[in-house]
Amino acid sequence: MAEPSPHALIEGVWRVEATRIVAFVTRLVRDVGVAEEIAQDCLVSALEQWPVRGTPQNPAAWLMTTARNRAVDRIRRDAKLAENLAELGHRIQDHDEGLPIDPDAIEDDVLRLIFVACHPVLPTPGRVALALRLLGGLSTAEIARAFLVPEATVAQRISRAKRTLAQQRVPFEVPAPDVRPARLASVLEVTYLIFNEGYSASSGDDLLRPALCQDALHLGRTLAGLMPQEPEVHGLVALMEIQASRLASRTGDDGEPVPLDRQNRGRWDQLLIRRGLAALEKAQELGGTFGPYVLQASIAACHARARSPEETDWMRIAALYQVLFTVLPSPVVALNRAVAVGRALGPQAGLEAVEALAEEPALRDYHLLPGVRADLLARLGRADEARAQFGLAASMATNAREREALLARARELS
C-alpha cells in the first residue's frame, strides 16, 4: 500500500487535532479568535515544512508544540501582558511536553471551549455558529446549510462572537453548577449539529464524516457525566447513540446513500442501540416535561426496536412528531412529520402535509422538500411529476452523494 502524501497526512491529522489545538491555545491566550489564527498558522507551517523536511515522528505533538510556542511568542509580544510574565510562566509550566491532558477528564480543554463559545454574552445564533466553527471545524458554508441561512450571515455571526468574547474577557473555564442550566440549551444544540454534520454531511463528496459523530458523542457523554440530573442531556446522548448505530449501513459499497427502509438492519450496532435505549430510559426516569432531544430519541427508538421496516410503528412516530412540533415548531420538524404521516396514513395524506409547507421561506432552498414530495408522488404512481421533483431536489443538493442518489431515483422512473 502506498504511503499517503504529506498533504494528505496533514489533512488527516488536522481534521482530528484542530479542535484540541484551538482549545489548548485558548487556555494560554484567553482569546478564541487569536487561538484560531495561531492554529491556522501551524497548519500553514506544516504544509510548508513537512513536504520538504519530512513528516515528524509524532505529527499531532509537532502541531501542538508549534502552537504552544507561537502562543507563548504572541503573549510575550503583547504589551498588555508584558507585566504578567509570571502568569505566563504559570500557564505554560504544565505544558512543556506540548500535549493536552487526559481528554476524558471533565475539565478538558474541548469542553471548556464549547462552554466559552456558548457563553450568555453571545446571542444564541452566534454561540452555535462559533462553536460549530471551533469545535466541529465546519466551514461557514456548512454551518449556513445547517441553519438554512445565507453564508454571509454566518460569517458575520462568527466574527462578532469572537470580538465580543475578547472584549468581555470571558474566562476559559467550565461554568459553575449554578449557571450551567442557563447555558445548556445552546451546548446541546451545538453538540447535535456537530453530530448531524457527521451523520449527513451538508456538502462535499462523502455522505458521512464519522469523526464528527465521534467528537459529538464524546462531548455528549461527558456532559451526561457533568449534568446527570438533566433529562435533555441523556436524551441527546440517546439520540446520537441510536443514530450512530446505523452509520455502517447508511452507505453502500460505492458510498451511495442507503435509505432507512432499505438498510441491512443486521449491520446496525446493537451495543450502541442498547446504550441509546438505556440513556433514553434514564431521561424518562428523571421525569418532567420532555424536551426536543428526549422526543427525538423516542422517535429514533421506534426505528431501533423494529426488526424490519414493516414492523415500524409509524402511528406512534407521527404522534411523537406532532408533540415535537409543539415543543420545537420548525419547518424541518414539520417536514419530518409529513414523512411520518405519509407512512402512517398513506402517501396522499403525506403529500397534503408537504404541500402545506411549500411557501415556507426557510425551506425554499432545502433539497429535502422536493425530495420528500417526489417520494410521495412516486408512491402515488405519478411518475412524471415525481421524476421532475427528484431532478429539482438533485439540483439543490450540495452533497455529491445525495445528488447522485436523487438523480438515480429520477432515472428509475423513466
ChimeraX attribute file (.defattr): number of C-alpha atoms within 10 A of each C-alpha:
attribute: neighborCount
match mode: 1-to-1
recipient: residues
	/A:1	3
	/A:2	4
	/A:3	7
	/A:4	10
	/A:5	11
	/A:6	17
	/A:7	15
	/A:8	11
	/A:9	16
	/A:10	21
	/A:11	15
	/A:12	12
	/A:13	15
	/A:14	22
	/A:15	14
	/A:16	16
	/A:17	18
	/A:18	23
	/A:19	22
	/A:20	24
	/A:21	30
	/A:22	27
	/A:23	27
	/A:24	28
	/A:25	27
	/A:26	25
	/A:27	21
	/A:28	20
	/A:29	20
	/A:30	18
	/A:31	22
	/A:32	26
	/A:33	20
	/A:34	18
	/A:35	24
	/A:36	21
	/A:37	13
	/A:38	24
	/A:39	28
	/A:40	17
	/A:41	15
	/A:42	23
	/A:43	20
	/A:44	12
	/A:45	13
	/A:46	25
	/A:47	16
	/A:48	12
	/A:49	14
	/A:50	16
	/A:51	13
	/A:52	10
	/A:53	9
	/A:54	10
	/A:55	17
	/A:56	13
	/A:57	8
	/A:58	8
	/A:59	17
	/A:60	20
	/A:61	16
	/A:62	17
	/A:63	25
	/A:64	25
	/A:65	19
	/A:66	21
	/A:67	24
	/A:68	26
	/A:69	17
	/A:70	18
	/A:71	23
	/A:72	19
	/A:73	11
	/A:74	16
	/A:75	18
	/A:76	16
	/A:77	11
	/A:78	11
	/A:79	10
	/A:80	9
	/A:81	14
	/A:82	12
	/A:83	11
	/A:84	12
	/A:85	12
	/A:86	10
	/A:87	12
	/A:88	17
	/A:89	11
	/A:90	11
	/A:91	14
	/A:92	17
	/A:93	10
	/A:94	12
	/A:95	15
	/A:96	10
	/A:97	12
	/A:98	19
	/A:99	18
	/A:100	16
	/A:101	13
	/A:102	10
	/A:103	14
	/A:104	12
	/A:105	10
	/A:106	16
	/A:107	15
	/A:108	19
	/A:109	25
	/A:110	22
	/A:111	26
	/A:112	21
	/A:113	26
	/A:114	27
	/A:115	21
	/A:116	26
	/A:117	32
	/A:118	28
	/A:119	23
	/A:120	15
	/A:121	15
	/A:122	19
	/A:123	14
	/A:124	19
	/A:125	16
	/A:126	25
	/A:127	28
	/A:128	28
	/A:129	31
	/A:130	32
	/A:131	26
	/A:132	25
	/A:133	22
	/A:134	25
	/A:135	25
	/A:136	27
	/A:137	20
	/A:138	18
	/A:139	15
	/A:140	22
	/A:141	17
	/A:142	21
	/A:143	26
	/A:144	19
	/A:145	19
	/A:146	16
	/A:147	16
	/A:148	15
	/A:149	14
	/A:150	13
	/A:151	17
	/A:152	11
	/A:153	14
	/A:154	25
	/A:155	20
	/A:156	13
	/A:157	22
	/A:158	24
	/A:159	14
	/A:160	16
	/A:161	27
	/A:162	20
	/A:163	15
	/A:164	14
	/A:165	20
	/A:166	16
	/A:167	10
	/A:168	9
	/A:169	11
	/A:170	17
	/A:171	17
	/A:172	22
	/A:173	16
	/A:174	17
	/A:175	15
	/A:176	8
	/A:177	9
	/A:178	7
	/A:179	10
	/A:180	15
	/A:181	14
	/A:182	11
	/A:183	17
	/A:184	19
	/A:185	15
	/A:186	24
	/A:187	28
	/A:188	24
	/A:189	18
	/A:190	24
	/A:191	29
	/A:192	22
	/A:193	23
	/A:194	30
	/A:195	26
	/A:196	21
	/A:197	25
	/A:198	24
	/A:199	22
	/A:200	19
	/A:201	25
	/A:202	23
	/A:203	18
	/A:204	13
	/A:205	14
	/A:206	18
	/A:207	22
	/A:208	24
	/A:209	17
	/A:210	18
	/A:211	16
	/A:212	25
	/A:213	27
	/A:214	17
	/A:215	19
	/A:216	26
	/A:217	23
	/A:218	17
	/A:219	22
	/A:220	26
	/A:221	20
	/A:222	21
	/A:223	22
	/A:224	20
	/A:225	13
	/A:226	15
	/A:227	17
	/A:228	15
	/A:229	13
	/A:230	17
	/A:231	26
	/A:232	27
	/A:233	29
	/A:234	30
	/A:235	31
	/A:236	30
	/A:237	34
	/A:238	34
	/A:239	27
	/A:240	29
	/A:241	28
	/A:242	27
	/A:243	24
	/A:244	24
	/A:245	22
	/A:246	23
	/A:247	19
	/A:248	16
	/A:249	20
	/A:250	23
	/A:251	18
	/A:252	11
	/A:253	7
	/A:254	7
	/A:255	13
	/A:256	17
	/A:257	22
	/A:258	15
	/A:259	11
	/A:260	13
	/A:261	12
	/A:262	11
	/A:263	19
	/A:264	14
	/A:265	19
	/A:266	10
	/A:267	13
	/A:268	20
	/A:269	18
	/A:270	15
	/A:271	12
	/A:272	18
	/A:273	24
	/A:274	16
	/A:275	16
	/A:276	29
	/A:277	24
	/A:278	15
	/A:279	26
	/A:280	28
	/A:281	17
	/A:282	18
	/A:283	26
	/A:284	18
	/A:285	10
	/A:286	15
	/A:287	10
	/A:288	9
	/A:289	11
	/A:290	18
	/A:291	17
	/A:292	19
	/A:293	25
	/A:294	26
	/A:295	22
	/A:296	20
	/A:297	26
	/A:298	24
	/A:299	21
	/A:300	21
	/A:301	20
	/A:302	15
	/A:303	20
	/A:304	22
	/A:305	13
	/A:306	13
	/A:307	11
	/A:308	14
	/A:309	14
	/A:310	9
	/A:311	11
	/A:312	18
	/A:313	17
	/A:314	21
	/A:315	14
	/A:316	15
	/A:317	26
	/A:318	22
	/A:319	16
	/A:320	17
	/A:321	27
	/A:322	20
	/A:323	17
	/A:324	23
	/A:325	18
	/A:326	11
	/A:327	14
	/A:328	15
	/A:329	12
	/A:330	12
	/A:331	15
	/A:332	18
	/A:333	16
	/A:334	20
	/A:335	23
	/A:336	21
	/A:337	24
	/A:338	27
	/A:339	26
	/A:340	25
	/A:341	26
	/A:342	24
	/A:343	20
	/A:344	19
	/A:345	13
	/A:346	15
	/A:347	22
	/A:348	16
	/A:349	17
	/A:350	24
	/A:351	21
	/A:352	15
	/A:353	19
	/A:354	23
	/A:355	14
	/A:356	12
	/A:357	18
	/A:358	13
	/A:359	9
	/A:360	10
	/A:361	11
	/A:362	14
	/A:363	17
	/A:364	14
	/A:365	15
	/A:366	17
	/A:367	21
	/A:368	19
	/A:369	21
	/A:370	25
	/A:371	23
	/A:372	23
	/A:373	26
	/A:374	28
	/A:375	22
	/A:376	24
	/A:377	21
	/A:378	21
	/A:379	14
	/A:380	14
	/A:381	12
	/A:382	14
	/A:383	18
	/A:384	14
	/A:385	15
	/A:386	25
	/A:387	25
	/A:388	15
	/A:389	24
	/A:390	29
	/A:391	21
	/A:392	21
	/A:393	26
	/A:394	26
	/A:395	13
	/A:396	17
	/A:397	20
	/A:398	19
	/A:399	17
	/A:400	17
	/A:401	22
	/A:402	25
	/A:403	22
	/A:404	15
	/A:405	17
	/A:406	24
	/A:407	17
	/A:408	15
	/A:409	19
	/A:410	23
	/A:411	12
	/A:412	10
	/A:413	16
	/A:414	8
